[in-house]
Amino acid sequence: MALQIDKISFGNKLKGLELESYVEAINKYRSAFDGALSLKGNIPIFIDTNILLRYYSISFSTRKPFYDFLKKYRKRIVICSQVQKEFVRNREDIIDRFFSETLTKLEGNFREEIKNKVQNYIDRNKILLDDFPLFEAKLQKVRSDVDKTLELLTTEIEVIKDKLNDTKYEDELLSLIQEMNLMTGLEEDDVKFLKNEFDLLKKNVDAAKIKNEISKPQVAFPGLADVKEKPENPYGDYLLFHEMIKYLHDNKKDAIFLTYDTTKGDWLKENKEPHSHYLQIVYLSTGRNLFFVDAERFFDTHLKKHFNSLVPKKDYYLPKSEYEKDFILDFVGLERIMRTIAEYVVVDNYEYTPLTKLVDVFIDREYVDKDFKKDFYELNQFRNILLHSHDRTRIDSISENYFLNISIKLEQAISKMDKLYSSL
């Protein structure tokens, strides 16, 4: 007998939430969560549309680790019909926007922030520069180098533009997706029923105060945020949720659901934890677990250092010594994982808090000891010397042995933060 979606629907099970099923669902979820997150066994992996589309929003040179992960687990990845539709609808637009919003800005920003400012400086000080012939000669060389660099950037952007156009038709990700498990959609009557149920659920919330509504106990439901953001057609996430629980019901398996869409609050709460009534509803409907997981943290764990390359690095001055360059770039990685930890453990204003202050917070919460603070201060001070010193003799006087020792300290600090992050 075919499954009737109304028997396991979100709205139906929401009415029957009781203490006994709550305790049982939470316990089963927690006991199995770590194993699921480590991808032990053959647990299926649902991925949201935004994960597939993210692939087209990063540079070509940094797509490989992401692609390799998808390729490795392709036989376990399940693509719901709703995700397929949204992916096809948005894919080419995302590719085009990567050029229009990213690459063209790269050229425009260089022209505005560097080329024009150099020229403006020369124009404003034209008379005074006659008294500084050596400086003026250096300045004219800077202008010439900037012009050549802009020409090179323009040429390389055209190459990338052609590559982006080719991606629309010759795309290894598109071919890879066809090797994944592609689900067929829900029956037409089921879709109609779910849309009606969604409309009934949204009548109980104030659309003008969605953020407040989502935070209330047992009020959130998949797609609630889209009542405001996509009022013409807010049903996508609700249909996606039911495709997933139908799969769990039919296949009698737990599964993971990865999404980047965590800021709206209707998949995960602000602290990146799942809504407990979702876990209970899934368990009541299927007898199984659906693990709702923030993809950002998941990929940080599974791609480890490789995923750091997906994040644009700060445009620092490039030092002559390879020791210097490696140290600066590695320090960027340390900063990133420290801020990721700070976000996860809910440190206020974590994005802008000085790193030394974050270390103090970590000490107060007993994540690290005072020896780490001492080492970090030395690392931070050395990094500042490399970035901000106007006296090369100060840097050139540093021995290679010291560079080696402090680089080892930096590696140890990164390793300590990696282990801390994994343990949280």
Residue pairs with C-beta under 8 A, 6 or more apart in sequence:
2 187
3 246
3 249
3 250
5 186
5 187
5 190
5 193
5 194
5 242
5 246
6 12
6 190
6 193
6 197
8 242
8 245
8 246
8 249
8 285
8 286
9 193
9 194
9 197
9 242
9 285
10 197
10 201
10 221
10 222
10 238
10 241
10 242
10 281
11 197
11 200
11 201
11 221
12 197
13 280
13 281
13 284
13 285
14 218
14 221
14 277
14 281
16 284
17 218
17 277
17 280
17 281
17 284
21 280
21 283
21 284
22 276
22 280
24 283
25 279
25 280
25 282
25 283
25 284
26 276
26 279
26 280
28 283
28 289
29 279
29 283
29 289
29 291
32 254
32 289
32 291
33 289
33 291
35 41
36 43
36 254
36 256
36 289
36 291
37 256
37 291
37 293
37 298
37 301
39 45
39 73
39 76
39 256
39 302
42 76
43 76
43 253
43 254
43 255
43 256
44 76
44 77
44 78
44 181
44 247
44 251
44 253
44 255
44 256
45 73
45 76
45 77
45 78
45 255
45 256
45 258
46 77
46 78
46 80
46 244
46 247
46 255
46 256
46 257
46 258
46 290
47 77
47 78
47 79
47 83
47 257
47 258
47 259
47 295
48 83
48 240
48 257
48 258
48 259
48 260
48 261
48 295
49 82
49 83
49 86
49 87
49 90
50 259
50 260
50 261
50 295
51 258
51 259
51 260
51 295
52 83
52 87
52 91
52 173
52 177
53 87
53 90
53 91
53 94
54 66
54 260
55 63
55 66
55 67
55 173
56 91
56 94
56 95
56 98
56 167
57 94
57 98
57 102
58 66
58 310
60 160
60 163
62 309
62 310
65 303
65 306
65 307
65 309
65 310
66 299
66 303
66 307
66 310
67 172
67 173
67 176
69 299
69 302
69 303
70 77
70 173
70 176
71 176
74 176
74 179
74 180
75 179
75 180
75 181
76 181
77 180
77 181
78 180
78 181
78 183
78 247
78 255
79 87
79 177
79 180
79 181
79 182
79 183
80 183
80 240
80 243
80 244
80 247
81 182
81 183
81 184
81 185
81 186
81 243
82 185
82 236
82 239
82 240
82 243
83 240
84 182
84 183
86 236
87 177
92 168
95 164
95 167
95 168
96 164
98 164
99 160
99 161
99 164
103 157
103 160
103 161
104 157
106 153
106 157
107 150
107 153
107 154
107 157
110 149
110 150
110 153
111 150
114 146
115 146
115 147
115 150
118 139
118 142
118 143
118 146
119 143
121 139
122 129
122 139
122 140
122 143
129 135
129 136
129 139
130 136
183 243
183 247
185 191
185 243
186 194
186 239
186 242
186 243
186 246
190 242
191 239
194 235
194 238
194 239
194 242
195 235
195 238
197 238
198 221
198 223
198 234
198 235
198 238
201 221
201 224
202 224
202 227
202 234
204 219
205 213
205 219
205 224
205 227
206 212
206 213
207 227
207 228
207 231
208 228
210 224
210 225
210 227
210 228
211 265
213 219
213 220
213 224
214 220
214 224
214 225
214 264
214 265
214 266
215 265
215 269
215 270
217 277
218 277
220 265
220 266
220 275
220 277
220 278
221 238
221 266
222 237
222 238
222 240
222 241
222 266
222 267
222 278
223 234
223 235
223 236
223 237
223 238
223 241
223 266
224 266
225 264
225 265
225 266
226 234
226 235
226 236
226 237
226 264
226 266
227 234
229 264
230 236
237 261
237 266
237 267
244 255
244 257
244 290
245 282
245 285
245 286
245 290
247 253
247 255
248 254
248 255
248 282
248 285
248 286
248 288
248 290
249 285
249 286
249 288
252 287
252 288
253 288
254 288
254 289
254 290
254 291
255 288
255 289
255 290
255 291
256 290
256 291
256 293
257 267
257 290
257 291
257 292
257 293
258 293
258 295
258 298
259 267
259 268
259 292
259 293
259 294
259 295
260 294
260 295
260 296
261 267
262 268
262 272
262 294
262 296
267 292
268 274
268 275
268 292
268 294
269 275
271 346
272 294
272 297
272 344
274 291
274 292
278 290
278 292
279 289
279 290
282 288
282 289
282 290
283 289
296 340
297 340
297 344
299 307
300 307
300 337
300 340
300 421
301 421
301 422
303 310
304 418
305 333
308 333
308 336
311 336
313 329
313 332
314 332
316 328
316 332
316 387
317 387
318 325
319 325
319 328
319 386
319 395
321 395
321 403
323 400
323 403
323 404
323 407
324 386
324 395
324 403
326 407
327 382
327 383
327 386
327 403
327 406
327 407
327 410
328 383
328 386
328 387
330 407
330 410
330 411
330 414
331 379
331 383
331 410
333 414
334 379
334 410
334 413
334 414
334 417
335 355
337 414
337 417
337 418
337 421
338 355
338 358
338 359
338 417
339 350
339 351
339 358
340 421
341 362
341 367
341 417
341 420
341 421
341 424
342 350
342 353
342 358
342 361
343 350
343 351
344 421
344 424
345 365
345 424
347 353
347 358
347 361
350 358
353 361
355 376
355 380
356 376
356 377
356 380
359 368
359 372
359 373
359 376
360 373
362 368
362 372
362 420
363 369
363 370
363 372
363 373
367 420
368 416
368 420
372 413
372 416
375 409
375 412
375 413
376 413
378 406
378 409
379 406
379 409
379 410
379 413
382 406
385 394
385 395
386 395
389 395
